[in-house]
Amino acid sequence: MVDRAPTMTADAGSAPAAETTTSAAGTAAAPLFILPLGRGTRGKTWWVRWAVDRALAHGREIVIADADRTNATLSAYFQSVVTPPSADDAEMRDWFAAFVERQIAEQFNALIDLGAGDLILKQLAREIGLTAFLDRYGVRPVAVHLLGPDPDDLAYLHDVEQGELFAPAATILVLNAALVPRNRAEKAAFQATVLEHPVFLKALERGATVVWMPRLAVAHEIDARRLTFTAAEDNKIKSGQAPIGPWNRQLIHNWLRDMEENFAPVAHWLP
């Protein structure tokens, strides 16, 4: 079973479970169940780190679940990350079910990072009818697909879209420009392989939204220090680390600005 899920706050500490959020119109908004999806090295955990950092920087509460059974890294960046008790399939299933039930009961926003290609989601989604189940209990499911210019990146999208295994109305198709070779134009790299692919077009036809994730040339400055994006921008480095120079901090600032602009059309699907 899952203990009471700790909720992340702006100071990265634990707090009581989040109350239901309120929309700009003043009406209660459904809590978000955000599930990033994609093959390995497509930028899934990178995007998760940005989404969580963005929420915390604005003082919004979110429960982070790191269920990556082979490469759990979120605890290096954020405190109070929820994790399964083990990588065992049966324990993962029980943990996942208990986590979702806790979200339904406590109405917090949640972001779950599963391992790339982990089959547990497909199994559970098929068993329970995950999208309809969450909708029925007032939780908004959000699928975030991280894609590069390789047509094989569409395989997971095809699998979960087929038969609406996990194909919620709130589906974001994130095109990761960092995966494009530097000698190629970004749109051209994606055009024939992804943007014109039947799987991609079918997702668009049913209402998925496309968002570009720009390249950050100095990503290594952040990863090497295990910093959040806002900490790196503000040069809030850890003890013993070399400072990040003002030039690179400006590049990080510009990237954060571009991310905010690019994701503005789907901001209501983010924590």
N, C-alpha and C positions, 0 to 999 in steps of 0.2 A: 504494500500500500504506500501511497504518497503522503508524507507529512504535510501539514499546512504549508502551502506554497509561499515562500518569502517573496515579497514584492520589491523590485528595485526602485530606488528613488534617485533624485538628482545627485546626492552625495554618495551614491553606490552602496548605501546601507540597507538593512532590512527594515520593513515597516509592515503595519497591518495590511491585509489584502485590500487591493484597490476597489474603490466604489465604482459603480457603473459610470462611464464617462458621459459627458454632456456635449452635444453638438453645438455649433454656432447658433442654431435656431433655438437653443435652450431645451431641446427634447433629449431624453435619455438615448444614448447610442449603444448599440449592441457591443458587447466585448468582442475583441478580435482574436481569432485563432489563426496565427500566421505561420505558414509552413513553406519555407524555401526548399526548392527542389532542383535537382540537376546532377550531372555527372561530376566526378572529382575534378578539381582544378579549374572549375568554371567560375569561381568567385563567390560561391554560396556563403561560406563563413565570413568572407570579406564584407559581403552585403549585410549579413546579420549584424556584424560589428558596427557598421554605419547606422543601421536602423535603430539598434539599441542605444548607441551613443547619442543619436539625434533625439530620441525620446527623453533620455535622462537629462540632456542639456536643456530641454524645455520644461523640466520638472514633472514629466509624465511618468506614471508608474507602469511597470511591465514585469511580468514573470518570465525569466529566461530559462529554457530547458535545453540542456546540451545532451542530446541522445545519440551523438555520433559515437558508435561503438568502436571505431578504429582510430579516431583522431579528435578527441574532445579537447578543445583549446580555449573555449570561452571563459573558463575560470581564470585564465591568465590575464584577462582584460576587465572582468566584472566580478563583483562579489555576489554571494548568495545565489549562485547558479544552481538550478535543480538538475539532478542527474539520476538515471536509473540505478538500481542497486547492483546490477551486473549486466553483462552482455548476453546473458542467456535468453533465448527466444521467449520462453514462458514468462520469465520475470519482466522482460521488456513489454510483453502484451499486457500483463497485469498493471505495470507501472503506467503505461500509456492510458489505459482505461481509467485508472484512478486519477490521473492528472486531468483528463478531460472532465470527469465528474466533479472534481474540485473546482475547475473553472466554471462549470455550470452553476455550482452552488454559490461561489464567491464572486463571480462576475468580474474577473480581472482580465486584462489584455495579456495574451501569451504569445510567445514566439518559440517554436520548437525547431531545433536544428538536428535533423537526422543525418546519419552518414550517407554519403553519396552512393546511390544505387541500393540502399538498404531495402530489402523486400518486405520488411515488416509493415510499412505503410500500405502497400498494395494489399497485403493480406487483411489488415484490419479494416481498411476502407471498404473492401469487398464484403467482409463479414457483417459490418454494422451499417453500411451505407453512410459513410462519414459525413458527407456534405448535407444530406437530408437530416441526419441525426442532429448535427450542430444547429442547423436552421430551426429545427423543431423546438430546441431548448433555448433559443434566443441568443446563440453565439454565432458571430459572422465568420465563416471560413474564408481565408485568403490564401491563394496559391501564388507563389512567386517563383517563376522558372528562370534560372540563370543559364544563358545560352552564349556559346561562342559561334564562330563562323563555320564550324564543322557540322555537316548534316547529321552526324551521329548524335549530336547534342539533342536532337529532336526525339530520340527514341523514348526517353522517359516521359516527355510531354505526350507523345502518342499513347503510351501505355495508360497513363492516368486519365487522359481525355476519352479514351475508348470506353464506351459504355458508361461514361460519366463517373468513372471510378473515384476521381477527386477533381472535379471540374466546376468549382464554384463560380458564381457570377463575378466575384472579385478575383480575377486572375490577371497577374502582371507577367508579361514576357520581357525579361531584362536582357538586353543585348550588351554584352560586356566588351567594350572597345579595347580593353587591355589585352584581349586574346587575339587581336589582329596584328599580324607582323607590321613592324614600323614602316616598312617600305610599301605598304598597301593602303589605299583609301578605305576608311572604315565601312562606309555604306557599300562600296563595291565588293568588299570582302564578304559581306553578308548577303548580297543581293540574290545571286543565283542559288547559293547553297541553303539559305535559310528563309529569306524574305519571300521567295517564290515557291517554297516547298508546300505541298498540299497539307501536311500536318499543321504547319504554321498558319496557313491561310484559313484552315478550318477553325482553328482556335480564335482567330480574329473574327470570323463570321459569327461565332456564337457570343462575341462580346469581350474577349480578352483585350487588354490594353498593352501597347508596346512602349517601353521606356529604354532609353540609352543610358548605360552607365559609363561615364568617361574614364579614360586612362589617367592614373595618377603616376607621373614619372618618378616620384620620390617615395613610392609605397614602401620601399626597403627601409627608409628612415623610421617609419612607424613600426613595421613588423620586427625589425631587429631589436627595438627597445620595448616591444610588447605594450605600446601605448594606445589609448583611445585616440580617435581623430581630434577631438577637441583639446585633449591634453597636448598632443603634438603641435597643434596650431598655436597653442599658448606657451609652448616650450616648457611644459610642466613635466620634466623628465624625472626618472627615478634616480636614487642615490647611486653615484658612481658612473652615470651615463654621460656621454659627451652631449653638449647642447646641440639643438637643431638650429642652423643658421637662419637669418631673416629671409633670405631668398627662398629657401625650401619651405619655410613656414608660410610664405605668401602663396606658393604653389598649392599647399594643402588648403589654405583658405579659399583659393579660387576653385579647387576641386569640390569642396564642401558647398560653395555657392552654386556651382553647376549642378551638383546632385540635387540640391533643394529645388532648383528651377525645373530640372528634368522630371522629378517625381511629384511636382505640384499637382498634375492632373489626377494622381492616385493617392494624394496625401490623406484622404479620408479612409483609406485602407491601411494606413500605417499607424503604429502606436504613437 
